[in-house]
Amino acid sequence: MGAHEIRERLGGVSRQRAYQITSRPDFPPPVANLAQGKIWHAKDVEAWMIAHDRPLTDTRPLPR
């Protein structure tokens, strides 16, 4: 899951807000840092959102 997908999952937050959230020490670490940006395991991001009472606004299935 990239930053854009995280923004969608968080209800369309701004790029700046997504950066703030993904930079938090308690946010899951990215699994890779590609030329296009960092990527995270979708299940890790969703687990973080649930643990921090963030609504899961994007209801599309998580990528495997």
N, C-alpha and C positions, 0 to 999 in steps of 0.2 A: 504494500500500500504506500503510495507516495503522498506528498504534502497536499496535493489537490483532493485526493480521496479522503484524507483526514479532515480537510476543510469541509467537505460535503457531509461527512459523518457527524461533524460538530455543528451542523445546521447552517453552513455557509459563512463561517467566520472569515475575517479578512486574512490575507497572507501574513500580515504582521502578527495577528493574534495566534495563528497556527504556529508560527515560528516561536512565539513566546511559550506556547504550551509544549511543543516538541522539544524545547530546550530545558524544560524543567528537569531537575535531577531525578524526580520520581517517574518520569515518562520512560517507557521502554526504549532501550537503545536501538538505533537503526541496525538492520542486518547488513546493509551495504551502503556505500556512499558512491553513487554513480555520477557520471558527468552531468546527468539531468537532475541530480539531487539525491537526497537520502531516501531509503525505502525501509519500511517496517513490516513485520509480520502482522497481518490483519487481525489475527486472534489476540495478539498481545495488545494492540491498540484498543480493540473492543473491550478486553478485560480491564484495561486501565480506565476506560470511560465508565464502565459499570462500577468499578471500585470508587470512582470519584463523582458518582451521581450525575454524570453527563448524559443527557438524553441521546438515544441512538436514532437520529432523525432520518438517516438514509436507510431504507429498509431493503435495499438490494442485497442478495446473498453475498457473504464474504467470499473473496477469492481463496482458493485452497493452496 
